[in-house]
Amino acid sequence: MHPIRVIIPLVFIVLFSLYIAYLLIKKKDKSTVKKVLYPGLFFIGVWAAIYFLIFR
């Protein structure tokens, strides 16, 4: 497996985590966090499942 296929998803997960931290720390808006967190986690889960099924 080419390393870029592993690095890109990890970079996006780190960016997503930083965005959630920004919303919690800087904006202090928990309603927006709930609106972003669950679809984001669902997307990451589906993405991981597709990666697992295609690249195993």
C-alpha positions as CSV (number, residue, x, y, z in Angstrom):
1,M,0.0,0.0,0.0
2,H,1.3,3.4,-0.9
3,P,2.0,5.6,2.1
4,I,-0.1,8.5,0.8
5,R,-3.2,6.3,1.2
6,V,-2.5,6.1,4.9
7,I,-1.3,9.7,5.4
8,I,-4.2,11.5,3.8
9,P,-7.0,10.0,6.0
10,L,-4.9,10.6,9.1
11,V,-4.4,14.2,8.2
12,F,-8.1,14.7,7.7
13,I,-8.9,13.0,11.0
14,V,-6.4,15.4,12.7
15,L,-7.9,18.4,11.0
16,F,-11.4,17.3,12.1
17,S,-10.2,16.9,15.7
18,L,-8.6,20.3,15.6
19,Y,-11.8,21.8,14.3
20,I,-13.8,20.2,17.1
21,A,-11.3,21.4,19.6
22,Y,-11.6,24.9,18.1
23,L,-15.4,24.8,18.4
24,L,-15.2,23.7,22.0
25,I,-12.4,26.0,23.2
26,K,-12.6,29.1,21.2
27,K,-16.3,29.4,20.2
28,K,-17.8,27.5,23.2
29,D,-20.8,26.5,21.1
30,K,-21.9,23.0,22.1
31,S,-24.9,23.0,19.8
32,T,-22.6,23.4,16.7
33,V,-20.3,20.7,18.0
34,K,-23.2,18.3,18.1
35,K,-24.2,19.2,14.6
36,V,-20.7,18.6,13.3
37,L,-19.4,15.8,15.5
38,Y,-21.9,13.0,14.7
39,P,-21.9,13.4,10.9
40,G,-18.1,13.7,11.0
41,L,-17.7,10.5,13.0
42,F,-20.1,8.7,10.7
43,F,-18.1,9.9,7.7
44,I,-14.9,8.7,9.2
45,G,-16.5,5.3,10.1
46,V,-17.8,4.8,6.5
47,W,-14.4,5.9,5.1
48,A,-12.6,3.5,7.4
49,A,-14.9,0.6,6.3
50,I,-14.4,1.3,2.6
51,Y,-10.6,1.5,3.1
52,F,-10.7,-1.8,5.0
53,L,-12.8,-3.5,2.4
54,I,-10.9,-2.2,-0.6
55,F,-7.3,-2.3,0.6
56,R,-7.1,-5.4,2.8
